Every structure is written in structure tokens, then in C-alpha cells.
């Protein structure tokens, strides 16, 4: 077996590059999945608007089908929020790995400290509000909550004779539940 000499500098460089690449992929993937979800919402909404026009030709879609379609959009939206959470967790893990390598070098070369904005202690918390991931999760939660409200509206469920109380209540509960879920999965602090 050949004697392999492992260069610690090279190993750290490769590890840092791997962490950097996985962080970049997580950032790129979040935009892709939100765009796919919004494209799906646009396509389904366009089809939902076009289907009633087929009723004049004898093709009538039952209200229950619309309800199911929009409920599925809401469910898919929640899974999109879950994916955004997982991507933020992956980004955080990669940023933490890079920060640990920086910390290793800072122990050996303390003069480098001013060059690094983020270290293990200063890396942004995974659940930090108003990040791009947080804003995208809010957008998806808002859209899928509206989809759920439309689904509830198509069920003709009414509260005390008011037409829009049940759909609005369902949308509000679903939206705030997703925001709560986001912060349960992604804490506001690094502690």
C-alpha cells in the first residue's frame, strides 16, 4: 500500500470549498423551489378560471373538485415551506462548517480576526427574521393560505351565515401556523 501524505492545509481547503459549495447550492435551490411553486399556482389558477367556461359546453366541474384542487395547492405550499426550512438548515450547517475552519485559523493567526465578519459566535441565526429565506417562506405561506381559503369557500362552509368568515379563519390559522412552524424549526438565536 502506498504511503499517502495528507496535507492538513489541503484537507481544510477542500473541506471549506465543500461547505462553501453546499451553502451556495442551498441558496440557489430555495429560489428554484419557490419559482416552481408559484408557477404551479399560476397554472392551476388559470385552469380554475378557464374550467367554468367549459360548463356552457356540457362539461361541468363539481365544486368539490375545485375545493380539492385548491386544498392540494395549500398542502403543496406547506411542503414548499418545509423545503425552505430544510434549505435554511443546510445553509446554516454549511456556514457553521466554514466558520469552524475560520476559528481554527484564528487560533493560529489571531491577527486575521478583523478579516472575518462571521465566526462561529457571529454567524446569523438560522431563524433570523427578514432574511431572503424567511421572506420566501412568508410568500409561500401567504399564497398557500389563500389557496386553502379558496378551498374552504368552495365547500360552502359558513359560520353564522357569514360567507367569508370560515375561509378567512382557515387562511389565518394556516398562515400563522406555518410562521410558528418556521420558527420552531429554525430558532431565532444560535444558543
C-alpha positions in Angstrom: 0.0 0.0 0.0 1.4 3.4 -1.0 2.3 5.8 1.8 0.0 8.8 1.4 1.0 12.0 3.0 -2.0 14.1 4.0 -1.5 17.8 3.9 -3.7 19.3 6.6 -3.8 22.7 4.8 -5.2 21.0 1.7 -7.7 19.0 3.7 -9.0 22.2 5.3 -9.1 24.0 2.0 -11.1 21.1 0.4 -13.5 21.0 3.4 -14.0 24.7 3.3 -14.7 24.6 -0.5 -17.2 21.7 0.0 -19.0 23.7 2.7 -19.0 26.8 0.5 -20.4 24.9 -2.4 -23.2 23.3 -0.4 -24.1 26.7 1.1 -24.3 28.2 -2.4 -26.5 25.2 -3.6 -28.9 25.7 -0.7 -29.2 29.4 -1.6 -29.9 28.6 -5.2 -32.3 25.8 -4.5 -34.6 28.0 -2.4 -35.3 30.3 -5.3 -35.9 27.4 -7.7 -38.5 25.7 -5.5 -40.4 28.9 -4.8 -40.4 29.7 -8.5 -41.7 26.2 -9.3 -44.5 26.5 -6.6 -45.5 29.9 -8.0 -45.6 28.5 -11.5 -47.8 25.7 -10.3 -50.1 28.1 -8.5 -50.4 30.3 -11.7 -51.1 27.2 -13.9 -53.7 25.8 -11.5 -55.4 29.2 -11.1 -55.5 29.7 -14.8 -57.1 26.3 -15.3 -59.6 27.1 -12.5 -60.6 30.3 -14.2 -60.9 28.5 -17.6 -62.9 25.4 -16.5 -66.2 27.2 -15.8 -66.3 28.3 -19.4 -66.5 24.6 -20.4 -69.7 24.4 -18.5 -71.5 26.0 -21.4 -70.4 23.0 -23.5 -71.7 20.5 -21.1 -68.5 19.9 -19.1 -69.4 20.9 -15.6 -66.7 20.6 -12.9 -68.2 19.9 -9.4 -67.4 22.4 -6.7 -65.8 19.6 -4.7 -63.2 19.2 -7.4 -62.2 22.9 -7.1 -62.1 22.5 -3.3 -59.8 19.5 -3.6 -57.6 21.2 -6.2 -57.0 24.3 -4.0 -56.6 22.3 -0.9 -53.8 20.4 -2.7 -52.2 23.7 -3.6 -52.3 24.6 0.1 -50.7 21.3 1.0 -48.0 21.6 -1.6 -47.3 25.1 -0.4 -46.8 23.8 3.1 -44.3 21.2 1.8 -42.6 24.0 0.0 -42.2 25.9 3.3 -40.8 22.7 4.8 -38.3 22.5 2.0 -37.3 26.2 2.5 -36.8 25.4 6.2 -34.6 22.4 5.3 -32.6 24.5 2.8 -32.0 27.2 5.5 -30.9 24.4 7.9 -28.5 23.1 5.2 -27.1 26.6 4.6 -26.6 27.2 8.3 -24.8 23.9 8.7 -22.5 24.8 5.8 -21.9 28.3 7.1 -21.2 26.8 10.5 -18.6 24.4 9.0 -16.9 27.3 7.2 -16.9 29.3 10.5 -15.3 26.4 12.4 -12.5 26.3 9.9 -12.1 30.1 10.2 -12.0 29.7 14.0 -9.2 27.1 13.6 -7.2 29.5 11.7 -7.9 32.4 14.1 -6.5 30.3 16.9 -3.2 30.0 15.0 -3.3 33.5 13.4 -5.3 35.9 15.7 -4.3 38.9 13.6 -6.7 37.7 10.9 -9.8 38.3 13.2 -10.7 41.7 11.6 -10.8 40.0 8.2 -13.7 37.7 9.1 -17.2 39.1 9.6 -18.7 35.7 10.5 -17.2 33.3 13.1 -19.0 30.6 15.0 -20.2 33.1 17.5 -21.3 35.7 15.0 -23.0 33.6 12.3 -26.6 34.7 11.7 -29.1 32.6 13.5 -30.9 30.1 11.3 -34.4 31.6 12.1 -33.3 35.2 11.7 -36.3 37.2 10.6 -36.4 39.1 7.3 -33.8 37.0 5.5 -34.4 36.1 1.9 -35.4 32.6 3.1 -37.8 34.0 5.7 -39.4 36.3 3.1 -39.8 33.5 0.6 -41.4 31.3 3.3 -43.8 34.1 4.1 -44.7 34.5 0.4 -45.4 30.8 0.0 -47.3 30.7 3.3 -49.5 33.6 2.2 -50.2 32.1 -1.2 -50.9 28.6 0.2 -53.2 30.1 2.9 -55.2 31.9 0.2 -55.4 28.6 -1.7 -56.8 27.0 1.4 -59.3 29.8 1.9 -60.5 29.3 -1.7 -60.8 25.5 -1.0 -62.9 26.2 2.1 -65.0 28.7 0.2 -65.8 26.0 -2.4 -67.1 23.7 0.4 -69.8 26.2 1.1 -68.9 26.0 4.8 -70.4 29.1 6.6 -70.1 30.4 10.1 -73.3 32.1 11.4 -74.5 32.8 7.9 -71.4 34.9 7.0 -69.9 34.0 3.7 -66.3 34.6 4.2 -65.6 34.0 8.0 -64.7 30.3 7.6 -62.4 30.8 4.6 -60.7 33.8 6.2 -60.4 32.0 9.6 -58.9 28.9 7.8 -56.4 31.1 5.9 -55.3 33.0 9.0 -54.9 29.8 11.1 -52.9 28.1 8.4 -50.7 31.2 7.8 -49.8 31.7 11.4 -49.3 28.0 12.0 -46.7 28.0 9.2 -44.9 31.0 10.6 -44.9 29.3 14.0 -43.6 26.1 12.4 -40.9 28.0 10.7 -39.6 29.4 13.9 -39.9 26.1 15.8 -37.7 24.5 13.1 -35.4 27.5 12.8 -34.6 29.1 16.2 -34.1 32.9 16.4 -30.8 32.5 18.2 -27.7 30.3 17.9 -28.0 29.3 21.5 
